[in-house]
Amino acid sequence: MCLPGGEETAKAVAEITGKKVEAVEAVIAAVRCSKIEGEVKQKYDYIGYQSCVAANIAFGGIMECRYACIGFGDCERACPFDAITIKDGIPFINPLKCVGCGTCAKACPKNVIEIIPKNARVWVPCSSKDPGKVVRSICKVGCISCKMCIKTCPAKAISMEDGIIKIDHKKCLDYGDKCEMVCVEKCPRKILRPFEIKYEYGLEKKAA
């Protein structure tokens, strides 16, 4: 269960405790918000304490989308591995430093950070629970909860939970290479996407 230690630590602990070693899945933090791409506007100028938690108390944050990343860096300050940088009001996860410990996710009052497998096939960078009509009015790419991805997923790995799309990555990956990612093709907002790990700003490399 020691994510920072990884496989080597798991083996060492198993040897000391006499327990069986189980596979340690490589995971990473992912930000479920596309407010920059979606051109989500601020609803007011905030001049208080620069904290996401503090700003969230004031009318649910500064963005028109009430589920959007606030961008004041609570996650950046909470990360014990210096793996997060705030750029243009959105967290950038450094995959060379992130161990998927989940500390950043716990620090985010909007719950826009989730921990997913590094080899995840697809994901949805949006956390909105608003009806489609509302989402369309404030974000150009946000998920409108049409459930087209759920209907078309051959692995039955996609569901709607607590108002947002959830992906069972184990089911998705276990389906194997026969998956043609129809869910990505059918998404009318193109917000369900192949998961890519960003190594630098503007540079992406597909997850192994």
N, C-alpha and C positions, 0 to 999 in steps of 0.2 A: 504493500500500500504506500510505500515511500516513492512518490513520483519524482522528486528531485534526484534521488539516488539511482533510479533506473534499474536496469537488469543486473548490473554488477552488484549493487547493494542488495537486491532481492536474493541473489544467490548466496551472498555472504550471511545475510540474516537467516536464510533457510538452513545453512550449514550449522550455524550456532544453535539454532532452536530445534533442529531435527525435523523441520517441516518440509513438505514438498514444494518445489519451486513451480510457480505458475507463470505463464507468459505475461510479461509486462507490456501493456499496449502504450505506444508512444502517442501522447496527446498534446494539444496546444490550445491556447485561448483564441477564440474567434469573436469578432465584434459584429453583433447582429444589428447594424444600423448603417444605412446608406444615405444619410442626410445631405452629404455634400453632392453626391451624384443626383439625388432627388431634388436638389435646390430648395430644401426646407428652410423657411425663413424664421428669424427670431421674432417672437411676439412682443418683446419689450427689452429695454436695456437694463441689464442687471449691474448694480454697483455695490452689492454687498460682499460678504466674505466669499472668496473664490473657491468654493467647494461645491461639488455636485450635490451632496447631501443638503447643504444649506440652501442652494438655489432651488432644489426640488421642493422644499417646504414653501417657497414663494410661488404659488400658483402652478405647481407641478413642473417647474423648470422654465428655461428661456425659449425653447423651441415651439413652433406651432404644432408640431407632432408631439403629443404628450408622452410618447414612448421613445422618443429620440435620445441619443447620447447628449448629455449636457456639455461635456467637453472640458470641464475644469480640472481634470486630472486626478481625481481621487484614486482611480485605478493605478495610475502612474506612481503615485506616492506610496501606495500599498504594496506594490510588487517588490518582493524581497530579492529579486534577481536582476533588477534594473532592465527588464525586458520590454518595457512600455514607454513609448514617446508620444506625446500629444502633438499632432500636426493638423493645423486648420480645424481645430476643435474636435478631432476624432482620434482615438487611440490607434497607434501603430504597434503591432506585436512583432518583436524581434524573435524569429523562430530559432535562432542560434542560442538564445538565452532563456526563452520560455520553456518551463518544464511542465506546464499544465497543472500547477498546484491549486489553482482556483481562488487564490487570495484576491485577485483583481475582481473576479466575479462577485465575491462576497461584498466588496467595497462599493460596487455600483448600485446606486439607488434605483436605477431604471432597468436593471437586469438585462442589459444588452450584451453582456459578455457571457459566453458559454464555453465549456471545455469539450472539444470534439477530437476524434482520432486524427492524427497527422495524415493518415492515408484515406481520409473520408473522400467519398466520391462526389457528393453534392452537398449543398447547404443553402440556407436562406438568410442573407444579411439584412433582415428586417425583423423587428419585434412588435410591430403595431398590432393592436387588437381592435382597432377601429373598423367600422363598416367600410366597404369598398368605396362608397360615395365620399366619405370623409377623407380617406387616404388619397384618393385622386385629386382632391381639392388642395392638398397641402404638400404632396410628394409625388414626383414624376415617376418613381420606380417602386414605391412601397407595395407590399403584398396586400391584395384586395380580398383575400380569403375566398377565392372562387372555388377552391378545392379541386381544380383541374389536375394538379399534381397527384393528389390522393387517388383520383379516379383512374389515372393512367399508369401509376407505378406498378410494374409487373411483380415486384418483390413484396408488395404490401408493406413497404417500409416507411410510408409517410402517413401522418395522422394530424388531426387538429386537436391540440390540447390546450386548455385554458385560453382559447382565443387565438393561438398562434400555431403555425406549422411546425411540427416536430418530425425529425428524421431518425429512425432507428438505424444507426450506421452499421450495426452488426448484420442486420437483415439485408441492408443495401449491399454491403461488401460480400456477404455470403452468396448473394445471387450470382456473383461472378461476372466474367467477361461477356456473357450473353446479354447483359443489360445494355440497352442502346440509349439509356438516359432520355427516354421519351418524356419524362417529367420536365426536363429542362426545355425540350423542344416545344412542349405544349403550354408552358407558363406564359400567359399573355403579357405580363409585366417584365419578363426576363429577369426576375429577382430570384428564382430558383436556379442556381448556377453550379457548374463544376467547381469544386473546392480547389483553390490555389493558395499556396503559401507565399506570402510576400517577403522577400529577402531584403529589398531596399525600396524606397519610395520610387514608384514608377517601374519597378522591375519585378516580374512575377515568374515563379517556377512552379510547375505542376507538382503536386504532392506525389511522393514515390509510392 
